Structure formats: C-alpha cells, structure tokens
Amino acid sequence: MTVTYLKRGKSVDEKIEADAKVQETVKRILEDIRTRKDEAVWELSAKFDNWRPASFRLSAEQIATILKSLPQQVIDDIQFAQTQVANFARAQRAALQDIEVETLPGVFLGHKNIAVSSVGCYVPGGRYPMVASAHMSVLTAKVAGVKRVVACTPPINGELPAATIAAMHMGGADEIYILGGVQALAAMAYGAVGIAPVDMIVGPGNAYVAEAKRQLFGLVGIDLLAGPTEVLVIADDSADVEMCATDLLGQAEHGPTSPAVFLTTSRQLAETIEVEIARQLEVLPTADLAGAAWRDYGEVILVDTQDELVQVADEIASEHVEVLTKDPRYFLTHMTNYGALFLGPETNVAYGDKVIGTNHTLPTKKAARYTGGLWVGKFIKTVTYQRITNTDSSALIGEYGSRLCAIESFSGHKEQCDLRVRRYKKAEPAR
C-alpha cells in the first residue's frame, strides 16, 4: 500500500505530553472537590467562569422567563431538531427487546432492559452555546426512560445561555444548573452545591471534561470519552475542493486541538486543498480556532485505491467520517471503525451535529475501534435472570455444576449444586 502524507499534524509524543498535563490538572481539581465539596466548586466556578450566583440551580420561574425571552423561531427550530432526535431514539429503543427463552424443560433464561435511575448530562459552552448537545443527552436519556436527569452547562461571558437552557428544559431535564467544566462533572458525581449524586455522566466537552469523565469512571458510569472533535473527509476525483475544505474547516472550528484529516485518491485535490483552506480562512469568522486546528492537527493523505481509502480510514478511526466519492455506500459496506458516517455530498457533519436526528456525542482518539456513540442503549442496563420450575432439570444442571465446581476446587459452589441434587433428584428404580 502506498500512503503519502502531504501534511502531518502534531506527533504522538507531543500529544502524549499535552495529555499528561491535562491529567494532572484534572486530578488536582477532582481531589479538591471530593474533599471540600461546595466550597471548592464555588471557588472554581468563580475562577474559571467568573460565576458566583445565589444558586447554581435555575428555578422554574427563571426557566419560564428565559423561554419567554427567546424568539418563537428559536423555539420552533429547537423543537424541530428535538423531534428528529426523539424519533430516531424511539426507533432505537424499540429495537431493544426483553427476552425469555426455555433452554431445557422448565429452565427459563431471560434479560430485561432497565434504564439507569439518574443521569447527569453535561452540555458544553464556553465560546459557543452548544444547544444541540442538550438534545443529544437530555432528550435521549428521557426517551430511554431515565427518571432523573440533571443538566449542567456553563455561563457564557457571565450570561445565561438562554437557547441552551430552553433546549435542556424542552428535552425534559428535571434539574438545570449553570455550572461548567470539571467542577460540574465532579459536583454531579460526588454530590455538591445542592446536586444529589447521579449514577452516570454523559456528554461531550474539551480535553479537561473528557479527562474528568475518565477519572470519575467507576464511581459513576460514563457514555464514552468524547474529547476534542475529529473529522475525516474521504474524497476521490468526483469531489470538489471547495466542499472538501468547507467540511474540514466546519469541524476544525470547534477548537485548536480538533484534528481535521483529508484522505483522497486524487492528487489534484491533495495538492490544492491547502490553497483552498487558506482562501476560506481569510473570510471564516472562526478562523482563529479553525486555522490553529488545521495548522497543528490537520493532515493530507494521498493513497492509490478505494480499498486503501478504507484501510487508512479504519486505521484513523475518526469520530466523523464524511465520504465524498462516486460510490459512498461502498464505505458503509466495508468500513468498520468510525463514530458516524456521512455518505455523499448531500449530507455533512453539521447536519449530524445539529439537527438530522442521529446523536452527535461520538468516540474520539481511536475509541471507534471498540465503541459506538451515545444512544438510548447507553442509558440502558441489560440485566439477566434465571428461573427453574422443574425439579428434574434443577437436579440435572446440579450434577453438571457439581462436577464443574470440583474442577475449580470451589467447594462452597459445589455444595450449592449438591444440595439441589440431593433434594430434587429422583431415586432410580430398583433393578
């Protein structure tokens, strides 16, 4: 296989060094909040967000006022997006069926799909009000059947992010807190500033948020480690350079550490993509972030064949994979490692991020090799049960179980089996 890198991003060693600094910072913050709880959260909120409200939790009256302050078009647009997300999530939930099978006479095995009881949804903010993340986490949790959904989002420049709050409320959040970053995740996990601890934390965020989720995992469940967004655009000679560059920069604008990779079989596209990106950066309002991301994390890769496109794409295992080729369905059939696929020029990653209905919280940093993104199933515990209504079958399984326990020298386990055999095995008739 011939793979030519016309542009490379930062090295693995540079990325590891950056990750180590994030890990240490997050560790200190979490330990501070674990030990000092409310006091630490208040201090961190003031330090990072300049935010010290009377209460982090919004009252019903505050939420109602915020909803009234928004133009009807904003409310209608949020409702449209949430309808798409809910429709797809309901279809996914319907695919999760409880089962019970009789494997031997009177031996019934089954599983039940039970929703997690309480979930904390983190909706990132900072520079951008991430309205869509409320649909993806809060609404999806509610469709799954989660009884208590806590939603946290940071203020933006000291102001309430009205549209995000509306989306949280419309999505079904039971509690809404204006609290951001690592301190928000820690407060939901440990219990602080009036938030009762949750069982699970979900939602995307920056490198610090993703690292906080990683370190809190075990105390709480998490959806996945969704760090800085990634995009891979796959193109052949049927694609045009303007669309390729637009769709790369459309994701690079998330932040200066967002990888944007261009993979193509077209030498012409490979050799002209950087010129087109430079042209678009001259007029893109978010060029400060998108330009830094492309400079430090952008890559241009040239291969010879369609099969090599698939092979390299699977090695990259990107969060978002956009396919601009003559036969995009070929990649649906043959690719295995991706967070979400966007097939053909008529769709794009922004549709998935904001409105089309699939979930935008997706695996990053090659996690697509072993997990998919957030969906109703992430909020569901599939638990098993067993019951035996036939004494003959209990004795039969007991005999096998006794011998298998003996192999492992588990005498207590063996006695559980032997007791049933003694109780339930029918005496063989005398000869």
Order of alpha helices (4+ residues) and beta strands (2+ residues): beta-alpha-alpha-alpha-alpha-beta-beta-beta-alpha-alpha-beta-alpha-beta-alpha-beta-alpha-beta-beta-alpha-beta-alpha-alpha-beta-alpha-beta-alpha-beta-alpha-beta-alpha-alpha
